[in-house]
């Protein structure tokens, strides 16, 4: 189990009542730093009131992302082989839209999807989506990683606290887990 989901499991089993109450109200985000205090990655955790197979189905239905994932204009599968799916995304942003390809390595036995940048914008970005079933038939999801090289304009505005990097990454992670949660619970 991933460290993020270990924490979530502890929260849900009552090990930390206050944190469990937080998860009841919505996603929780953790921000990791490098040893020198720079942004490393973030993790968004959420509980989905749907079985794990339903959440997996939503997370791997790439052609429909544009119908429920905010700001996704297009999500086209451009290459597929067993356990590997390359998806070309276009994201609506002010100015010129962000366009990139991410390779999704599917691990259905562990309900894990590793996503790594292949080409286009966001060079060097990486994410991991992991799911765990809860005893009551719900699903815990964690979405961990970092978007990089998202905009030369925004990077030029970056401050010493990395306000832009943290803001873009946290909002992206929250958007993804909330969209998966809403879509999986709607069916």
C-alpha positions as CSV (number, residue, x, y, z in Angstrom):
1,X,0.0,0.0,0.0
2,X,1.3,3.5,-0.8
3,X,2.3,5.7,2.1
4,X,-0.5,8.1,1.2
5,X,-3.1,5.3,1.4
6,X,-1.6,4.0,4.6
7,X,-2.2,7.4,6.1
8,X,-5.7,7.4,4.7
9,X,-6.4,3.9,6.0
10,X,-5.3,5.0,9.5
11,X,-7.5,8.0,9.3
12,X,-10.5,5.9,8.3
13,X,-10.0,3.3,11.0
14,X,-10.2,5.9,13.6
15,X,-6.5,6.2,14.4
16,X,-6.9,10.0,14.0
17,X,-10.5,11.0,14.4
18,X,-10.0,14.6,13.4
19,X,-8.2,13.7,10.2
20,X,-10.9,11.1,9.4
21,X,-13.5,13.9,9.8
22,X,-11.5,16.0,7.3
23,X,-11.6,13.2,4.8
24,X,-15.4,12.9,5.4
25,X,-15.6,16.6,4.3
26,X,-13.6,16.2,1.1
27,X,-10.1,15.5,-0.3
28,X,-7.0,16.0,1.7
29,X,-3.8,17.3,0.2
30,X,-0.2,16.7,1.3
31,X,2.8,18.6,0.0
32,X,6.2,17.0,0.0
33,X,9.4,19.0,-0.1
34,X,13.0,18.2,-1.1
35,X,15.7,18.4,1.6
36,X,16.4,22.0,0.7
37,X,12.7,23.0,1.1
38,X,11.7,23.1,-2.5
39,X,8.4,21.6,-3.8
40,X,8.8,17.9,-4.7
41,X,5.3,16.7,-5.3
42,X,1.8,16.7,-3.8
43,X,-0.7,14.0,-3.0
44,X,-4.5,14.3,-3.0
45,X,-6.5,11.7,-1.1
46,X,-10.2,11.1,-1.4
47,X,-12.8,8.6,-0.4
48,X,-15.1,7.5,-3.2
49,X,-18.5,6.1,-2.4
50,X,-18.2,3.5,-5.1
51,X,-16.5,0.1,-5.5
52,X,-12.9,0.0,-6.7
53,X,-13.9,-1.6,-10.0
54,X,-16.1,1.3,-10.8
55,X,-13.4,3.8,-9.9
56,X,-10.9,1.9,-12.0
57,X,-13.3,2.0,-15.0
58,X,-13.7,5.8,-14.7
59,X,-9.9,6.3,-14.3
60,X,-9.1,4.3,-17.4
61,X,-11.9,5.6,-19.7
62,X,-9.5,8.1,-21.3
63,X,-11.7,9.0,-24.3
64,X,-14.4,10.4,-22.0
65,X,-12.2,12.5,-19.7
66,X,-13.3,15.6,-21.6
67,X,-16.9,15.0,-20.5
68,X,-16.2,15.2,-16.8
69,X,-12.7,16.4,-16.1
70,X,-12.6,20.2,-15.8
71,X,-10.4,22.0,-18.4
72,X,-9.8,18.9,-20.4
73,X,-10.6,19.8,-24.0
74,X,-9.4,16.5,-25.5
75,X,-8.0,13.2,-24.4
76,X,-7.2,10.9,-27.2
77,X,-5.6,7.4,-27.0
78,X,-2.8,7.5,-29.5
79,X,-1.1,4.2,-28.7
80,X,-2.2,1.2,-26.8
81,X,-0.6,-2.2,-26.0
82,X,-1.1,-4.5,-23.0
83,X,-0.6,-2.5,-19.8
84,X,0.4,0.7,-21.6
85,X,-1.8,3.5,-22.9
86,X,-0.4,6.7,-24.4
87,X,-2.9,9.6,-24.1
88,X,-2.7,12.9,-25.8
89,X,-4.3,15.6,-23.7
90,X,-5.3,19.2,-24.5
91,X,-6.0,21.4,-21.4
92,X,-7.8,24.7,-21.6
93,X,-5.6,27.4,-20.1
94,X,-5.5,31.2,-20.7
95,X,-3.6,32.0,-23.9
96,X,-2.4,28.9,-25.8
97,X,-3.8,25.5,-24.6
98,X,-1.5,23.0,-23.0
99,X,-0.9,19.9,-25.1
100,X,1.1,16.9,-24.1
101,X,1.2,13.0,-24.2
102,X,1.4,11.0,-21.0
103,X,2.2,7.2,-20.9
104,X,-0.1,5.4,-18.5
105,X,1.3,2.1,-17.2
106,X,-1.6,0.1,-15.9
107,X,-1.3,-2.3,-13.0
108,X,-4.9,-3.6,-12.5
109,X,-3.7,-6.2,-9.9
110,X,-2.7,-3.3,-7.6
111,X,-5.2,-0.8,-9.0
112,X,-2.3,1.6,-9.8
113,X,-1.7,3.7,-12.8
114,X,1.8,5.3,-13.3
115,X,1.7,8.3,-15.6
116,X,4.9,9.7,-17.2
117,X,5.5,12.5,-19.7
118,X,6.3,11.4,-23.2
119,X,6.2,14.6,-25.3
120,X,4.7,18.1,-25.7
121,X,4.2,20.5,-22.8
122,X,4.8,19.6,-19.2
123,X,8.1,18.0,-19.8
124,X,9.2,15.8,-16.9
125,X,5.8,15.6,-15.3
126,X,4.8,12.4,-13.5
127,X,1.8,11.1,-11.5
128,X,0.7,7.9,-9.8
129,X,-3.0,7.1,-9.2
130,X,-3.6,4.4,-6.6
131,X,-6.8,2.8,-5.3
132,X,-7.6,0.7,-2.3
133,X,-10.9,-0.9,-1.3
134,X,-12.3,-0.1,2.1
135,X,-14.0,-2.7,4.3
136,X,-17.4,-1.0,3.6
137,X,-17.0,-1.3,-0.2
138,X,-15.8,2.2,-0.9
139,X,-12.6,3.2,-2.5
140,X,-9.7,5.3,-1.3
141,X,-7.8,7.0,-4.0
142,X,-4.5,8.8,-4.0
143,X,-3.1,10.9,-6.8
144,X,0.6,11.8,-6.3
145,X,3.1,13.6,-8.4
146,X,4.3,16.8,-10.0
147,X,3.5,18.8,-13.1
148,X,6.6,20.5,-14.4
149,X,7.5,23.1,-17.0
150,X,3.8,24.1,-17.3
151,X,4.4,27.7,-18.5
152,X,7.4,29.8,-19.2
153,X,5.3,32.9,-18.3
154,X,4.2,31.4,-14.9
155,X,7.7,30.1,-14.1
156,X,9.0,33.6,-14.7
157,X,6.6,34.8,-12.0
158,X,7.7,32.1,-9.5
159,X,8.7,33.4,-6.1
160,X,11.0,31.9,-3.4
161,X,8.1,30.0,-1.8
162,X,7.2,28.4,-5.2
163,X,3.7,29.8,-4.9
164,X,3.0,29.1,-8.6
165,X,4.3,25.5,-8.6
166,X,2.5,24.6,-5.4
167,X,-0.7,26.3,-6.6
168,X,-0.8,24.6,-10.0
169,X,0.1,21.2,-8.6
170,X,-2.3,21.2,-5.7
171,X,-5.2,22.5,-7.8
172,X,-4.5,19.9,-10.5
173,X,-4.4,17.0,-7.9
174,X,-7.6,18.2,-6.3
175,X,-9.3,18.6,-9.6
176,X,-8.4,15.0,-10.7
177,X,-9.6,13.3,-7.5
178,X,-12.7,15.3,-7.2
179,X,-13.6,14.6,-10.9
180,X,-13.0,10.8,-10.5
181,X,-15.0,10.8,-7.3
182,X,-18.0,12.7,-8.8
183,X,-18.0,10.6,-12.0
184,X,-17.7,7.2,-10.1
185,X,-20.4,8.1,-7.6
186,X,-22.8,9.3,-10.4
187,X,-23.1,5.9,-12.0
